[in-house]
Amino acid sequence: MIKAIFFDLFFTLVYPSYSTMNEYDVMGISAMEWEKYAEDNNLYRERALGKIKTEKEIINKIVDIMPYNLTDNQKREILNRRQERMKRALLNVDNEILNTIKQLHYKDIKLGLISNSDIIDSKHWKESSLSEFFDVAVFSCDAGIMKPDTKIYETAMHMLSVSPKESIFVGDGGSDELYGAKIAGMRTVFTEYLERKPSDKIEKIKLYADFHIDKFYELLRCLE
C-alpha cells in the first residue's frame, strides 16, 4: 500500500522558464551561453550541496568563470532577475498539477519534496500554493546531500516514517533521480508533463521508471 509520494521540484512540479527580463540579457548573451556557465557541473554541485552560503556569492561564482567583466550593478541585476524567475516558477503553478496534488492530499497520502536546489531556488517555496499540501520538503542545499545519493531519499522517507515499499518517487528524470530512487527501493514515475525529453534520454530514464506519464493526472492511476 502506498503511503507517501515524493516529488522532484523543477521540471516536475514547476517550470523555471525565462521571460522578457532574464539574467543573460544583462550581458547581451544568449540563453544557451548563460546556461553553459550558470549550470557548470562543478559549480552546480557546489551550490546544490549548500557549500555556497549566500545568494550574492552564487552569482559571483557564476560570473567568475565567465569571460566578461561585470560591474557590481550588473551582478545585482542578474541576482534580482534570477530570484524573480525562480519565485515566478514557484508561484505560477499549473492547474493540472495543483489539482492532482490536492487530490492526493485529500486521499490522506503523505507528500514529500526531494529537490536538488540552491538557496535561490528554494527561497520562495513556502510562498508557493503547493507547499501547504506537502508534509516535508528536503532541499539538497540544506541536507548537504543531492540526488541520486540514496541518503537523500532515505532522509525524506524517515521524516515521514514510511518504508521504500510504501513510497513512490515522481520526477522528470534529471540528475539520475529515478535511478537513485530505485536503488533506495522506491517505485518510480517518469513524468514528461512539463518538459519533453529527446528520445535517447527517454529510453535511458525509462530503464528506472515503473510508470511513464504524459499527463500529470495520470499519476493517480499509478496508485491503483
Z-matrix of the N, CA and C atoms (Angstrom, degrees):
N
C 1 1.463
C 2 1.535 1 109.93
N 3 1.325 2 116.66 1 129.74
C 4 1.455 3 121.13 2 179.61
C 5 1.526 4 110.13 3 -79.78
N 6 1.324 5 116.13 4 122.65
C 7 1.453 6 121.67 5 179.38
C 8 1.525 7 112.96 6 -108.00
N 9 1.353 8 116.62 7 -20.07
C 10 1.470 9 119.44 8 -176.76
C 11 1.522 10 110.95 9 -146.96
N 12 1.323 11 114.80 10 143.54
C 13 1.462 12 121.38 11 173.77
C 14 1.520 13 108.09 12 -122.81
N 15 1.318 14 115.33 13 130.02
C 16 1.459 15 121.95 14 -179.89
C 17 1.530 16 108.64 15 -111.41
N 18 1.326 17 115.77 16 138.13
C 19 1.457 18 121.14 17 -175.57
C 20 1.525 19 111.78 18 -121.26
N 21 1.311 20 114.57 19 144.64
C 22 1.457 21 121.87 20 162.18
C 23 1.532 22 105.96 21 -71.79
N 24 1.339 23 117.53 22 164.58
C 25 1.465 24 120.00 23 -178.38
C 26 1.523 25 112.50 24 -102.30
N 27 1.337 26 117.07 25 -72.88
C 28 1.458 27 120.72 26 -174.34
C 29 1.526 28 112.62 27 -73.91
N 30 1.329 29 114.90 28 132.93
C 31 1.460 30 125.38 29 -177.43
C 32 1.529 31 112.69 30 73.00
N 33 1.338 32 116.17 31 1.53
C 34 1.460 33 121.80 32 174.60
C 35 1.521 34 110.02 33 -114.95
N 36 1.337 35 116.34 34 -53.08
C 37 1.463 36 121.57 35 178.45
C 38 1.527 37 112.52 36 -104.34
N 39 1.328 38 116.33 37 -32.60
C 40 1.474 39 120.64 38 -179.93
C 41 1.524 40 109.16 39 -139.10
N 42 1.333 41 114.71 40 157.90
C 43 1.469 42 120.35 41 -176.99
C 44 1.529 43 109.30 42 -123.63
N 45 1.342 44 117.83 43 114.94
C 46 1.472 45 120.92 44 -177.05
C 47 1.529 46 112.16 45 -82.59
N 48 1.313 47 116.15 46 64.81
C 49 1.463 48 121.03 47 -173.82
C 50 1.528 49 111.91 48 -72.98
N 51 1.317 50 114.75 49 152.23
C 52 1.458 51 120.80 50 173.55
C 53 1.525 52 108.81 51 -78.74
N 54 1.338 53 116.05 52 160.79
C 55 1.467 54 120.00 53 -179.45
C 56 1.523 55 109.75 54 -136.70
N 57 1.319 56 116.98 55 -135.01
C 58 1.470 57 120.09 56 -178.61
C 59 1.524 58 112.44 57 -92.87
N 60 1.335 59 117.02 58 -12.08
C 61 1.462 60 121.71 59 -178.83
C 62 1.531 61 107.62 60 -127.94
N 63 1.330 62 116.17 61 93.05
C 64 1.458 63 120.73 62 -171.77
C 65 1.524 64 112.44 63 -115.32
N 66 1.321 65 115.29 64 159.74
C 67 1.463 66 120.56 65 179.28
C 68 1.525 67 111.75 66 -56.37
N 69 1.327 68 115.62 67 -45.21
C 70 1.465 69 119.95 68 -173.63
C 71 1.522 70 113.27 69 -70.66
N 72 1.351 71 117.32 70 -20.93
C 73 1.464 72 120.17 71 178.95
C 74 1.530 73 111.82 72 -66.15
N 75 1.320 74 116.49 73 -25.86
C 76 1.473 75 120.67 74 179.40
C 77 1.519 76 110.51 75 -60.85
N 78 1.349 77 116.58 76 -32.06
C 79 1.465 78 121.53 77 -178.43
C 80 1.521 79 112.62 78 -102.05
N 81 1.332 80 116.57 79 -7.78
C 82 1.453 81 119.42 80 -178.84
C 83 1.515 82 113.24 81 72.46
N 84 1.338 83 116.76 82 32.30
C 85 1.459 84 120.99 83 179.05
C 86 1.527 85 109.38 84 -113.76
N 87 1.336 86 117.06 85 173.33
C 88 1.456 87 121.18 86 -178.74
C 89 1.527 88 111.03 87 -82.10
N 90 1.323 89 115.61 88 162.38
C 91 1.467 90 120.87 89 175.80
C 92 1.522 91 110.10 90 -61.46
N 93 1.333 92 117.10 91 -38.61
C 94 1.459 93 121.12 92 -179.38
C 95 1.522 94 111.45 93 -62.37
N 96 1.328 95 116.48 94 -42.17
C 97 1.469 96 119.04 95 179.56
C 98 1.531 97 110.50 96 -68.70
N 99 1.312 98 116.74 97 -40.58
C 100 1.461 99 120.62 98 178.02
C 101 1.527 100 110.62 99 -59.43
N 102 1.334 101 117.02 100 -45.98
C 103 1.457 102 121.33 101 -179.40
C 104 1.525 103 111.55 102 -62.77
N 105 1.314 104 116.87 103 -33.15
C 106 1.463 105 121.12 104 179.63
C 107 1.524 106 110.88 105 -56.74
N 108 1.327 107 116.52 106 -39.21
C 109 1.462 108 120.62 107 -179.09
C 110 1.534 109 111.76 108 -91.57
N 111 1.324 110 116.56 109 -43.98
C 112 1.472 111 120.37 110 -175.95
C 113 1.518 112 112.01 111 -65.29
N 114 1.345 113 117.37 112 -30.34
C 115 1.462 114 120.73 113 -178.98
C 116 1.529 115 111.73 114 -108.27
N 117 1.323 116 116.83 115 23.76
C 118 1.463 117 121.07 116 173.75
C 119 1.530 118 109.42 117 -50.57
N 120 1.320 119 117.71 118 130.64
C 121 1.467 120 121.83 119 -172.07
C 122 1.520 121 113.79 120 -55.19
N 123 1.328 122 116.78 121 -47.97
C 124 1.467 123 120.30 122 -178.02
C 125 1.520 124 111.67 123 -66.38
N 126 1.321 125 116.11 124 -42.15
C 127 1.466 126 120.60 125 -179.86
C 128 1.524 127 110.74 126 -68.49
N 129 1.331 128 116.43 127 -41.35
C 130 1.466 129 120.32 128 178.97
C 131 1.525 130 110.44 129 -60.51
N 132 1.315 131 115.79 130 -45.22
C 133 1.463 132 119.91 131 -179.41
C 134 1.528 133 110.99 132 -62.27
N 135 1.318 134 116.16 133 -40.18
C 136 1.461 135 121.26 134 -178.73
C 137 1.526 136 111.31 135 -61.90
N 138 1.320 137 116.50 136 -44.67
C 139 1.464 138 118.04 137 -177.91
C 140 1.528 139 112.09 138 -80.39
N 141 1.354 140 117.58 139 -31.66
C 142 1.463 141 120.25 140 178.57
C 143 1.523 142 111.71 141 -69.13
N 144 1.319 143 117.59 142 -23.68
C 145 1.461 144 121.53 143 177.15
C 146 1.528 145 112.20 144 -89.02
N 147 1.330 146 115.70 145 2.93
C 148 1.457 147 119.66 146 176.64
C 149 1.509 148 114.58 147 79.18
N 150 1.329 149 116.50 148 16.98
C 151 1.468 150 119.24 149 -179.30
C 152 1.523 151 111.93 150 -79.92
N 153 1.328 152 116.78 151 -18.54
C 154 1.459 153 121.70 152 174.31
C 155 1.524 154 106.69 153 -101.22
N 156 1.303 155 116.40 154 116.51
C 157 1.465 156 121.40 155 -166.20
C 158 1.524 157 116.38 156 -91.43
N 159 1.329 158 118.32 157 -16.56
C 160 1.464 159 119.15 158 -177.70
C 161 1.526 160 110.63 159 -127.72
N 162 1.316 161 115.87 160 153.74
C 163 1.457 162 121.71 161 179.80
C 164 1.528 163 110.87 162 -63.94
N 165 1.319 164 115.71 163 -40.20
C 166 1.466 165 120.76 164 179.29
C 167 1.521 166 110.84 165 -60.93
N 168 1.317 167 116.74 166 -40.68
C 169 1.459 168 121.07 167 -178.66
C 170 1.530 169 111.26 168 -66.42
N 171 1.343 170 116.79 169 -34.31
C 172 1.466 171 120.49 170 177.71
C 173 1.529 172 109.89 171 -58.73
N 174 1.333 173 116.42 172 -47.75
C 175 1.472 174 120.27 173 -179.85
C 176 1.517 175 110.63 174 -67.02
N 177 1.315 176 117.42 175 -41.34
C 178 1.464 177 120.30 176 178.89
C 179 1.527 178 111.53 177 -59.96
N 180 1.335 179 116.15 178 -39.41
C 181 1.462 180 120.73 179 -179.77
C 182 1.528 181 110.87 180 -65.53
N 183 1.321 182 116.29 181 -39.57
C 184 1.465 183 120.39 182 177.85
C 185 1.522 184 110.22 183 -65.11
N 186 1.323 185 115.29 184 -49.02
C 187 1.462 186 120.80 185 -177.67
C 188 1.527 187 111.39 186 -62.60
N 189 1.319 188 116.79 187 -35.65
C 190 1.469 189 120.92 188 -177.45
C 191 1.522 190 113.51 189 -62.13
N 192 1.331 191 117.72 190 -26.84
C 193 1.469 192 119.08 191 179.85
C 194 1.529 193 112.29 192 -95.73
N 195 1.337 194 115.96 193 5.02
C 196 1.464 195 120.95 194 179.38
C 197 1.526 196 110.35 195 -96.73
N 198 1.322 197 118.13 196 149.04
C 199 1.476 198 121.26 197 -179.18
C 200 1.525 199 112.98 198 -84.61
N 201 1.338 200 116.02 199 42.69
C 202 1.458 201 120.65 200 -178.38
C 203 1.525 202 109.38 201 -133.44
N 204 1.322 203 115.44 202 149.85
C 205 1.459 204 121.27 203 174.14
C 206 1.525 205 108.05 204 -103.04
N 207 1.323 206 115.51 205 113.93
C 208 1.460 207 120.04 206 -177.30
C 209 1.522 208 110.92 207 -110.72
N 210 1.318 209 115.99 208 147.15
C 211 1.458 210 121.06 209 177.00
C 212 1.529 211 109.32 210 -80.22
N 213 1.312 212 116.37 211 166.05
C 214 1.465 213 120.89 212 177.03
C 215 1.524 214 110.63 213 -61.52
N 216 1.339 215 116.76 214 -36.44
C 217 1.469 216 120.43 215 178.49
C 218 1.525 217 111.34 216 -64.01
N 219 1.316 218 116.95 217 -40.11
C 220 1.465 219 120.73 218 178.06
C 221 1.528 220 111.07 219 -65.16
N 222 1.315 221 116.24 220 -40.53
C 223 1.464 222 120.24 221 178.97
C 224 1.527 223 110.64 222 -64.10
N 225 1.325 224 116.34 223 -40.95
C 226 1.470 225 120.09 224 177.68
C 227 1.519 226 110.80 225 -63.05
N 228 1.337 227 116.35 226 -40.58
C 229 1.455 228 120.38 227 -179.52
C 230 1.530 229 111.11 228 -67.06
N 231 1.317 230 117.43 229 -38.47
C 232 1.470 231 121.20 230 176.85
C 233 1.521 232 109.77 231 -62.43
N 234 1.324 233 116.45 232 -43.65
C 235 1.463 234 120.68 233 178.84
C 236 1.525 235 110.55 234 -62.26
N 237 1.332 236 116.95 235 -46.20
C 238 1.466 237 120.52 236 -179.95
C 239 1.526 238 111.61 237 -59.36
N 240 1.314 239 115.90 238 -42.68
C 241 1.463 240 120.17 239 -178.14
C 242 1.531 241 111.72 240 -70.24
N 243 1.329 242 116.26 241 -37.12
C 244 1.468 243 118.90 242 177.95
C 245 1.531 244 110.68 243 -67.20
N 246 1.322 245 116.17 244 -43.93
C 247 1.460 246 119.47 245 178.05
C 248 1.527 247 111.40 246 -61.32
N 249 1.312 248 116.44 247 -40.75
C 250 1.464 249 120.74 248 -179.56
C 251 1.530 250 110.70 249 -66.52
N 252 1.322 251 116.89 250 -37.66
C 253 1.471 252 120.15 251 179.70
C 254 1.527 253 111.20 252 -65.00
N 255 1.325 254 116.67 253 -44.27
C 256 1.462 255 120.29 254 -179.91
C 257 1.532 256 110.92 255 -68.95
N 258 1.319 257 116.15 256 -37.55
C 259 1.463 258 119.95 257 177.62
C 260 1.522 259 110.12 258 -64.60
N 261 1.329 260 117.16 259 -44.37
C 262 1.466 261 121.71 260 179.88
C 263 1.528 262 110.57 261 -59.79
N 264 1.327 263 116.74 262 -40.38
C 265 1.464 264 120.51 263 179.47
C 266 1.520 265 111.10 264 -62.34
N 267 1.317 266 116.84 265 -41.86
C 268 1.462 267 121.15 266 -177.57
C 269 1.521 268 113.08 267 -74.45
N 270 1.318 269 117.12 268 -27.46
C 271 1.461 270 120.26 269 -178.00
C 272 1.527 271 113.02 270 -88.85
N 273 1.333 272 116.68 271 -26.79
C 274 1.466 273 120.45 272 -178.18
C 275 1.527 274 110.26 273 -101.37
N 276 1.312 275 115.81 274 78.47
C 277 1.463 276 121.64 275 -176.14
C 278 1.526 277 110.17 276 -87.98
N 279 1.319 278 116.02 277 133.42
C 280 1.457 279 122.40 278 177.83
C 281 1.528 280 110.48 279 -58.13
N 282 1.329 281 117.14 280 138.13
C 283 1.465 282 121.45 281 -175.98
C 284 1.527 283 113.52 282 -62.57
N 285 1.324 284 117.07 283 -39.96
C 286 1.463 285 119.36 284 179.98
C 287 1.524 286 111.26 285 -63.78
N 288 1.316 287 115.81 286 -39.39
C 289 1.467 288 120.11 287 178.01
C 290 1.521 289 110.14 288 -66.44
N 291 1.320 290 117.13 289 -48.24
C 292 1.458 291 120.51 290 -178.47
C 293 1.523 292 111.46 291 -61.95
N 294 1.322 293 117.42 292 -42.59
C 295 1.466 294 120.40 293 179.84
C 296 1.525 295 112.02 294 -65.24
N 297 1.331 296 116.57 295 -37.37
C 298 1.467 297 120.29 296 178.28
C 299 1.520 298 110.68 297 -67.16
N 300 1.319 299 116.15 298 -41.67
C 301 1.463 300 120.63 299 177.78
C 302 1.531 301 110.38 300 -61.53
N 303 1.325 302 116.19 301 -41.66
C 304 1.465 303 120.33 302 178.48
C 305 1.527 304 111.01 303 -61.85
N 306 1.317 305 116.69 304 -42.97
C 307 1.466 306 120.25 305 -180.00
C 308 1.526 307 111.24 306 -62.58
N 309 1.310 308 116.36 307 -40.84
C 310 1.467 309 120.22 308 177.75
C 311 1.526 310 110.65 309 -64.35
N 312 1.308 311 115.53 310 -40.72
C 313 1.466 312 120.99 311 178.60
C 314 1.527 313 110.76 312 -61.90
N 315 1.315 314 116.58 313 -43.14
C 316 1.464 315 120.54 314 -178.93
C 317 1.529 316 112.57 315 -71.88
N 318 1.330 317 116.44 316 -16.53
C 319 1.464 318 120.62 317 174.40
C 320 1.531 319 111.37 318 -82.76
N 321 1.324 320 115.88 319 3.85
C 322 1.466 321 122.49 320 -178.41
C 323 1.523 322 112.96 321 62.82
N 324 1.323 323 115.65 322 31.81
C 325 1.458 324 120.85 323 172.37
C 326 1.527 325 107.46 324 -91.31
N 327 1.309 326 116.14 325 131.34
C 328 1.459 327 119.78 326 178.51
C 329 1.525 328 109.48 327 -70.78
N 330 1.320 329 115.70 328 141.46
C 331 1.457 330 120.89 329 -178.43
C 332 1.522 331 110.95 330 -120.32
N 333 1.321 332 115.04 331 134.77
C 334 1.460 333 119.89 332 180.00
C 335 1.518 334 111.26 333 -133.96
N 336 1.316 335 116.25 334 152.24
C 337 1.456 336 122.93 335 178.01
C 338 1.529 337 108.29 336 -112.98
N 339 1.319 338 116.63 337 133.64
C 340 1.470 339 121.93 338 174.34
C 341 1.521 340 106.37 339 -129.77
N 342 1.320 341 116.66 340 106.92
C 343 1.464 342 120.33 341 -170.63
C 344 1.519 343 112.72 342 -131.33
N 345 1.336 344 115.71 343 131.80
C 346 1.457 345 120.77 344 167.60
C 347 1.521 346 106.53 345 -78.95
N 348 1.312 347 116.75 346 104.77
C 349 1.466 348 121.29 347 -174.17
C 350 1.511 349 111.09 348 -145.09
N 351 1.335 350 115.93 349 150.19
C 352 1.459 351 119.30 350 170.77
C 353 1.530 352 108.56 351 -97.51
N 354 1.317 353 116.71 352 -175.74
C 355 1.459 354 119.58 353 -173.28
C 356 1.529 355 113.04 354 -71.16
N 357 1.331 356 117.37 355 -22.19
C 358 1.464 357 119.72 356 174.74
C 359 1.529 358 109.43 357 -75.38
N 360 1.331 359 116.34 358 -43.97
C 361 1.465 360 121.45 359 -178.82
C 362 1.527 361 112.55 360 -58.25
N 363 1.320 362 115.80 361 -41.43
C 364 1.468 363 120.66 362 -172.36
C 365 1.525 364 114.29 363 -93.59
N 366 1.309 365 116.95 364 -5.26
C 367 1.467 366 122.12 365 -171.26
C 368 1.525 367 113.98 366 -54.71
N 369 1.323 368 118.19 367 -40.73
C 370 1.465 369 121.15 368 -173.34
C 371 1.529 370 113.39 369 -105.46
N 372 1.330 371 117.72 370 17.56
C 373 1.459 372 120.78 371 -178.71
C 374 1.529 373 112.39 372 -55.28
N 375 1.313 374 117.67 373 -44.54
C 376 1.466 375 120.36 374 -175.90
C 377 1.521 376 113.05 375 -67.93
N 378 1.324 377 117.22 376 -14.83
C 379 1.458 378 121.02 377 176.87
C 380 1.527 379 111.97 378 -87.66
N 381 1.327 380 116.29 379 -11.01
C 382 1.459 381 120.73 380 -178.22
C 383 1.530 382 110.85 381 -73.87
N 384 1.322 383 116.16 382 145.03
C 385 1.464 384 120.49 383 177.12
C 386 1.523 385 111.44 384 -64.69
N 387 1.306 386 117.56 385 -17.77
C 388 1.466 387 121.45 386 178.33
C 389 1.526 388 112.26 387 -72.83
N 390 1.311 389 116.04 388 -35.72
C 391 1.463 390 120.54 389 -167.00
C 392 1.522 391 114.34 390 -60.27
N 393 1.315 392 117.62 391 -31.36
C 394 1.468 393 119.79 392 -177.50
C 395 1.524 394 112.66 393 -66.92
N 396 1.337 395 116.88 394 -18.29
C 397 1.462 396 120.20 395 -178.73
C 398 1.531 397 112.88 396 -95.82
N 399 1.326 398 116.85 397 -4.28
C 400 1.462 399 121.16 398 -177.22
C 401 1.523 400 111.28 399 -98.95
N 402 1.315 401 114.22 400 134.92
C 403 1.462 402 120.47 401 -179.86
C 404 1.522 403 112.15 402 -82.29
N 405 1.326 404 116.65 403 -26.20
C 406 1.458 405 120.24 404 -179.86
C 407 1.528 406 109.21 405 -155.22
N 408 1.313 407 116.04 406 147.12
C 409 1.465 408 121.81 407 175.06
C 410 1.520 409 108.23 408 -131.58
N 411 1.325 410 115.71 409 120.10
C 412 1.465 411 121.15 410 179.41
C 413 1.523 412 108.59 411 -110.90
N 414 1.324 413 115.60 412 110.14
C 415 1.460 414 121.30 413 177.26
C 416 1.526 415 108.98 414 -100.76
N 417 1.309 416 115.90 415 135.20
C 418 1.465 417 120.39 416 -175.80
C 419 1.526 418 112.43 417 -59.02
N 420 1.326 419 116.97 418 -34.51
C 421 1.465 420 119.50 419 -178.31
C 422 1.524 421 111.96 420 -67.27
N 423 1.330 422 117.04 421 -23.56
C 424 1.463 423 121.18 422 176.34
C 425 1.524 424 111.17 423 -88.98
N 426 1.337 425 115.76 424 -38.41
C 427 1.471 426 120.35 425 -176.09
C 428 1.520 427 112.61 426 -79.70
N 429 1.346 428 117.31 427 -22.58
C 430 1.462 429 119.92 428 -176.44
C 431 1.519 430 112.15 429 73.15
N 432 1.331 431 116.65 430 17.58
C 433 1.465 432 124.06 431 178.69
C 434 1.519 433 106.84 432 -137.71
N 435 1.319 434 117.51 433 144.83
C 436 1.453 435 119.30 434 178.19
C 437 1.522 436 111.55 435 -134.18
N 438 1.324 437 114.94 436 152.33
C 439 1.458 438 120.70 437 175.85
C 440 1.533 439 109.31 438 -59.17
N 441 1.339 440 118.71 439 141.07
C 442 1.471 441 127.71 440 13.88
C 443 1.531 442 115.25 441 -97.18
N 444 1.336 443 118.66 442 19.28
C 445 1.466 444 120.78 443 177.08
C 446 1.530 445 109.44 444 -57.13
N 447 1.320 446 117.34 445 124.10
C 448 1.469 447 120.78 446 -176.60
C 449 1.525 448 112.55 447 -60.99
N 450 1.325 449 117.45 448 -20.92
C 451 1.461 450 120.10 449 -177.59
C 452 1.524 451 112.54 450 -63.67
N 453 1.325 452 117.27 451 -31.12
C 454 1.465 453 118.32 452 -178.28
C 455 1.537 454 110.62 453 -73.46
N 456 1.332 455 117.08 454 -33.85
C 457 1.466 456 120.56 455 175.56
C 458 1.534 457 109.93 456 -70.15
N 459 1.327 458 115.84 457 -42.25
C 460 1.464 459 121.03 458 179.89
C 461 1.523 460 111.07 459 -63.80
N 462 1.334 461 115.88 460 -37.74
C 463 1.466 462 120.50 461 177.02
C 464 1.521 463 110.79 462 -61.42
N 465 1.321 464 116.68 463 -46.85
C 466 1.464 465 121.28 464 -179.01
C 467 1.523 466 111.33 465 -64.87
N 468 1.337 467 117.67 466 -42.18
C 469 1.466 468 120.70 467 179.63
C 470 1.524 469 111.00 468 -65.71
N 471 1.311 470 116.19 469 -39.19
C 472 1.464 471 120.32 470 177.90
C 473 1.527 472 110.61 471 -62.36
N 474 1.315 473 117.17 472 -38.72
C 475 1.460 474 121.21 473 -179.44
C 476 1.528 475 111.99 474 -64.77
N 477 1.331 476 116.71 475 -27.05
C 478 1.469 477 120.61 476 179.35
C 479 1.522 478 111.93 477 -103.83
N 480 1.324 479 116.16 478 4.39
C 481 1.480 480 121.78 479 177.56
C 482 1.526 481 112.00 480 55.41
N 483 1.328 482 115.74 481 47.45
C 484 1.463 483 120.50 482 177.38
C 485 1.531 484 109.34 483 -126.72
N 486 1.311 485 115.56 484 155.27
C 487 1.459 486 121.21 485 178.38
C 488 1.523 487 109.71 486 -93.62
N 489 1.334 488 118.64 487 164.34
C 490 1.469 489 120.87 488 176.84
C 491 1.531 490 112.82 489 -56.46
N 492 1.326 491 117.75 490 -38.20
C 493 1.464 492 121.44 491 -179.05
C 494 1.529 493 111.78 492 -67.39
N 495 1.325 494 116.60 493 -19.65
C 496 1.464 495 121.65 494 179.14
C 497 1.526 496 112.03 495 -96.06
N 498 1.336 497 116.37 496 6.82
C 499 1.463 498 120.68 497 -170.34
C 500 1.529 499 113.58 498 -124.46
N 501 1.322 500 114.83 499 148.52
C 502 1.463 501 123.06 500 172.92
C 503 1.526 502 107.70 501 -125.51
N 504 1.331 503 115.80 502 141.77
C 505 1.461 504 120.37 503 173.09
C 506 1.519 505 108.71 504 -114.94
N 507 1.335 506 116.15 505 133.74
C 508 1.465 507 122.63 506 -178.28
C 509 1.523 508 109.52 507 -119.29
N 510 1.333 509 116.47 508 126.79
C 511 1.458 510 118.89 509 179.54
C 512 1.514 511 112.92 510 -160.29
N 513 1.334 512 115.42 511 168.04
C 514 1.466 513 120.90 512 178.59
C 515 1.520 514 111.75 513 -83.88
N 516 1.331 515 117.05 514 -4.11
C 517 1.459 516 120.68 515 175.07
C 518 1.511 517 115.80 516 96.55
N 519 1.329 518 118.17 517 -2.15
C 520 1.453 519 120.23 518 177.94
C 521 1.522 520 112.09 519 -66.94
N 522 1.318 521 115.65 520 156.68
C 523 1.476 522 122.20 521 177.80
C 524 1.528 523 112.77 522 59.58
N 525 1.343 524 117.18 523 25.74
C 526 1.474 525 121.27 524 -179.25
C 527 1.530 526 111.75 525 54.72
N 528 1.341 527 115.77 526 32.26
C 529 1.464 528 120.29 527 -173.18
C 530 1.529 529 113.90 528 -66.80
N 531 1.331 530 118.11 529 -33.39
C 532 1.465 531 119.69 530 179.48
C 533 1.530 532 110.48 531 -71.34
N 534 1.314 533 116.12 532 -35.65
C 535 1.464 534 120.86 533 174.58
C 536 1.528 535 109.72 534 -59.75
N 537 1.327 536 116.54 535 -48.22
C 538 1.454 537 120.87 536 -179.90
C 539 1.517 538 112.34 537 -60.78
N 540 1.342 539 116.00 538 -41.50
C 541 1.457 540 120.39 539 179.77
C 542 1.525 541 111.29 540 -65.13
N 543 1.342 542 116.46 541 -40.31
C 544 1.465 543 120.15 542 179.14
C 545 1.525 544 111.06 543 -65.06
N 546 1.309 545 116.89 544 -41.89
C 547 1.466 546 121.09 545 177.65
C 548 1.523 547 110.30 546 -62.83
N 549 1.341 548 116.66 547 -32.77
C 550 1.468 549 121.30 548 178.15
C 551 1.525 550 111.84 549 -76.75
N 552 1.346 551 116.91 550 -5.34
C 553 1.464 552 121.07 551 176.11
C 554 1.512 553 115.86 552 94.91
N 555 1.326 554 117.37 553 8.50
C 556 1.465 555 121.84 554 -177.44
C 557 1.526 556 110.94 555 -89.41
N 558 1.333 557 116.32 556 155.89
C 559 1.451 558 120.79 557 167.44
C 560 1.525 559 107.15 558 -79.42
N 561 1.342 560 116.65 559 153.95
C 562 1.456 561 119.07 560 -172.27
C 563 1.523 562 112.65 561 -132.24
N 564 1.339 563 114.01 562 147.16
C 565 1.468 564 121.52 563 177.48
C 566 1.526 565 108.12 564 -127.13
N 567 1.313 566 115.92 565 123.94
C 568 1.463 567 123.52 566 176.96
C 569 1.526 568 107.93 567 -95.96
N 570 1.334 569 117.53 568 115.78
C 571 1.465 570 121.19 569 179.86
C 572 1.523 571 111.48 570 -110.09
N 573 1.326 572 115.10 571 134.06
C 574 1.464 573 121.29 572 174.33
C 575 1.531 574 110.51 573 -115.88
N 576 1.316 575 115.93 574 21.91
C 577 1.462 576 119.34 575 -175.99
C 578 1.532 577 112.35 576 -61.92
N 579 1.310 578 117.76 577 -42.07
C 580 1.464 579 120.30 578 -177.13
C 581 1.522 580 113.45 579 -92.70
N 582 1.316 581 116.97 580 -22.64
C 583 1.466 582 119.05 581 -178.15
C 584 1.524 583 110.54 582 -151.51
N 585 1.324 584 115.60 583 125.28
C 586 1.453 585 120.94 584 176.18
C 587 1.525 586 109.86 585 -81.80
N 588 1.305 587 116.14 586 138.49
C 589 1.457 588 121.29 587 -179.81
C 590 1.535 589 111.20 588 -100.49
N 591 1.341 590 117.17 589 154.09
C 592 1.472 591 119.71 590 172.90
C 593 1.522 592 109.58 591 -61.80
N 594 1.326 593 117.27 592 152.41
C 595 1.468 594 121.81 593 -174.18
C 596 1.522 595 113.25 594 -57.72
N 597 1.333 596 117.94 595 -37.15
C 598 1.465 597 119.23 596 -179.23
C 599 1.526 598 111.08 597 -66.79
N 600 1.344 599 117.38 598 -37.49
C 601 1.460 600 120.93 599 177.73
C 602 1.521 601 111.23 600 -69.89
N 603 1.329 602 116.18 601 -37.23
C 604 1.466 603 120.19 602 179.71
C 605 1.517 604 110.62 603 -58.37
N 606 1.310 605 116.42 604 -46.40
C 607 1.471 606 120.48 605 -177.85
C 608 1.523 607 111.76 606 -63.31
N 609 1.317 608 117.25 607 -37.69
C 610 1.474 609 120.72 608 179.42
C 611 1.526 610 110.93 609 -69.40
N 612 1.323 611 116.29 610 -42.00
C 613 1.464 612 120.51 611 -179.08
C 614 1.527 613 110.62 612 -67.46
N 615 1.330 614 116.15 613 -39.54
C 616 1.466 615 120.86 614 -178.21
C 617 1.527 616 113.14 615 -63.14
N 618 1.322 617 117.71 616 -19.25
C 619 1.464 618 121.00 617 177.68
C 620 1.528 619 111.37 618 -60.23
N 621 1.342 620 116.16 619 -26.20
C 622 1.464 621 120.61 620 -176.17
C 623 1.534 622 111.96 621 -117.01
N 624 1.337 623 115.86 622 16.60
C 625 1.466 624 119.91 623 -178.58
C 626 1.528 625 111.09 624 -109.64
N 627 1.319 626 116.17 625 129.08
C 628 1.465 627 120.65 626 173.48
C 629 1.527 628 110.53 627 -79.44
N 630 1.339 629 115.50 628 -28.77
C 631 1.463 630 121.23 629 179.22
C 632 1.524 631 108.72 630 -137.05
N 633 1.335 632 116.25 631 151.65
C 634 1.459 633 122.52 632 177.89
C 635 1.520 634 106.92 633 -132.57
N 636 1.343 635 118.20 634 117.81
C 637 1.458 636 120.97 635 -175.96
C 638 1.528 637 111.93 636 -122.40
N 639 1.337 638 114.99 637 145.78
C 640 1.462 639 121.79 638 175.96
C 641 1.518 640 111.51 639 -104.02
N 642 1.333 641 115.75 640 -30.92
C 643 1.460 642 121.75 641 176.60
C 644 1.525 643 108.18 642 -107.09
N 645 1.320 644 115.88 643 137.70
C 646 1.461 645 117.56 644 -173.48
C 647 1.517 646 112.40 645 -66.94
N 648 1.330 647 117.34 646 -33.70
C 649 1.462 648 119.82 647 -179.02
C 650 1.531 649 112.48 648 -64.82
N 651 1.344 650 116.20 649 -17.97
C 652 1.465 651 120.04 650 177.38
C 653 1.531 652 111.83 651 -63.80
N 654 1.316 653 115.69 652 -16.06
C 655 1.454 654 120.05 653 176.86
C 656 1.528 655 111.20 654 -57.85
N 657 1.319 656 116.85 655 -33.45
C 658 1.458 657 121.79 656 -179.14
C 659 1.529 658 111.27 657 -61.44
N 660 1.332 659 116.33 658 -32.86
C 661 1.461 660 120.58 659 179.44
C 662 1.529 661 112.15 660 -70.89
N 663 1.317 662 115.97 661 -23.90
C 664 1.470 663 120.28 662 -179.16
C 665 1.519 664 111.71 663 -69.71
N 666 1.317 665 116.36 664 -11.49
C 667 1.468 666 120.74 665 -179.62
C 668 1.534 667 111.30 666 -91.72
N 669 1.316 668 116.82 667 -10.89
C 670 1.466 669 120.43 668 -174.91
C 671 1.526 670 112.08 669 -75.79
